[in-house]
Amino acid sequence: MASVLAWHFVRADLTPGYGKPVKAVAGQVRRHRGDLALCESGLHASISVLDALAYAPGPIVCRVSCDGRIVHGNDKLVCSVRRVLWTADATDALRAFSRRCASSMLHLWSAPEIVRRYLETGDESIRDAARDAAWSATWNAARDAARDAAWSAARDARDAAWNAAWTAARAAWNAARDAAWNAAWNAAWNAARAAWNAARAARDAARDAKSKEFAADLERSMLALAPANQEVV
């Protein structure tokens, strides 16, 4: 089976987040001779660096080549032979990537000024303050949403009697509709449902496109960390 290039993260001391505490160094080759099972047995890695990041126990990124027996999952693989091509401390690059991702969502909420400043500058001296401000803003938004929901429930209760009377009248009128009207209503409903499905598909496509954009951005950032004497793969 052909080699598969992949990504793998380890702790700051170069040890993995599970299994034997063997430090990852360039040129290291590890072999697994038992059965392969995702999440259970074998040497793991992810083809997408964004997927690998989801399993990262630390900030050291490893570019690896996977060989031998390989079992693929949705967001990772497990293999019997894994070679470390190069390693790098990705701490600063990951923080910069996180800021870019967060900045791309600023239009969706009213971020405090200190949050915007941190995302723009990466000034570590204000990182804690920015985090606290973001948390506070999020909490206030959740509180306001709860208040609005309570008011909406009270308003709905107030209107319940009127709605019940209106529903009864409408039901009587609906019962008198002929088949032609029912057919027209069904056609309108089906059209509306089709439009909603199309809108949902467009939303999902946009979300997938944004995810791919983030993944490509992170991949470029990680490849840029390759040591000067190493081939970038």
N, C-alpha and C positions, 0 to 999 in steps of 0.2 A: 504494500500500500504506500502511495506517495506521502511524503512529509506534509504536515499541515502546520502553517504558521499560526501562532495564537498568542494570547496574553495571559499573564498570571501575576497576581499581586502577593507580596509577602510583608511581614512586619518590618519595622524600622531596624531590627537586629538581624534581618535577612532570613528569619525562620518562618515557616509556613503557619497558617492559622490552625492547622490540624495535623495529625500524624506525627511522624518522627521529626524532632527539631533539627533538621538538616539545613544548614545555611545555603541559600541560593547564590551562586557565584557564576560568572561567565565561564562557559565551557563545561559546566557540570552536566553530567548525564545520569539520570535516575531511571531505574528499571523496576517494573512491577511484574512479578511472575505469576500472580494468582489470577482469579477471575476479575473481570471488569464490571463495575456496577456504578452508575451515576450516583453521586453523593455518598457512596459507601466504600468502594474499593477501586483503587487505581490512582493514576496521576491526572489531575484535573487542569483545565485551562479553558479559555473562551476565545472564539475567533473574533468576536467583537470586543473591543476594549471597554465599551460601555457596559456590556454584560459582565465582563471580568470585574469591573469596579463594584458591581453589586455584591460580590463575594470577597472584596478586599479586606484583609485583616489589618492592613497597614499601608503606608504610602510608597513602598518600593515596588516599582513596576518591572516585570521581567518579560522580555521578548523571548518566546520559546518556540522550539520546533518539536512537534509531536509525531511519533513514529510507532511502528509495530502495530499492535492491535488497537483500534480506535472505535469507541462507541460515541455517537453524537446524540446530544439532547437538544432542547429548544434554545438554551442560552449558554451551554457549556458542552464540553466533551471530556471523556476520560480515556486515557491511553496507557499503553504498557511501557513506552519509552518517551521521556521528555528531556530535551536538551535546552539548557539556558544559553541563549545567544548573547544577551547583554542585560544588564540591570541598571536602574537609575532611580534616584530619589525624586519622586514626582510631587512632593508636597506643594511646592510653589505653583507648579503647573496645574495641579488639581484645584487649588484655591482660585487661581485665575479662571479656570474653566467654570467653576461654580459661580463666580461673579458674573461671567458672561451669560450663563443660563438664567440666573436671577434677573439680570438687567433686561433680558429679552421679554420678561413678564411684567415689567414695571407698569406697562399701560393698563394692566388688569386691576390695579389697586392704588390707593393713595399712600405711597410709601413715604415715611418721614424723611426729612432732608438728610439726616445723618446716615440713613440707610442708602440713599442715593449716592451720597459722597463716598461711602465706603466701597460701594460697587464700582464707582467710576475710578477711584484712586487706588484701591487695595491697601489703604493706610492701616496697618495692623494695630496702630495705637488706638483706633476708634472701632475696632472690630467688635469688642464686647458690648460697647455702647450701642452699636448698630444692631447687634443681635437682640439686645434687650428692647430697643425701640420697635423692632419688627415684631417681636413677641407681643408687646403691649398693643400695637396697632391691630394685630390679628385677634387678640383677646377682645378688644373693644368692638371689632367688627362682629365677632361671634355673639357678644352680649346684645348688640343692637339688633342682630338678626333674630335672636330669641325674643326680644321685646316686640319686634314687628310681628313675629309669629303669634305671640299671645294676643296682640291687638286684633290680628286677623281672625283668630279663633273666636274672640268676643263678638266681633262684627258679624261673623258667620252665624253665631248663635242668635243674634238679634234678628237676622234675616230669615231664620229657619221657618218661622210660621208662614211668612209671605211666600217663601219658596215652595213650601208644601202645598199651599193653595194653588200657586201657579202651575206646579207640576201636575196636580190633579186635572186642572183645566186643559193643559197641554196634552195630557194623556188621552183625554176624551176627544180632543180635536184630532190627534194622531190616529185614533182608532177609526176615524171617519175618512181618512185619506184613501184614495183609490190606488190600484196597483201601479198605474203610470207614475204617480207622484213618488211612490215607494222606490220605483226603479230609478227615478231622477235623483232622489236622495242618496240611494246606494252608490250611484255613479259619482256623485259629488264627494261622498265619503271616501270612496276608493281613490279618487284623484287626490284628495287631501292627504290620505295615508301614503300614497306613492310619493307625493312631494315631501312629506316628512321623512320618509325613508331615504330619499335622495339627499336631503339636507344632512341627515345623520351620517350617510356615507361620505359626504363632502367633509364633514367635521372630522370623521375618523381618518380620512385621507390627509387632511391638513395636520392632524396630530402625528400621523406616521411620518409625514414629510419633516416635521419639526424634530422628531426623534432621530431620523436619519441625519438631519443637519447637525444635531448635537453630537451624534456618534462620529461623524466625519471630522468635526472640529476637534473632538477629544483624541481621535486617532492621529491627526496631524500634530497635536501638542505632545503626545507620547513619543511619536517617531522622532520629533525634534530633540528628544533627550538622549538619543543614541550616542554613545561615546564617539569621538572623532575618528578613532581607529577601527570602528566597527561599521560594517556594511549595513545600511538602513534597509531592513526588511520587515 
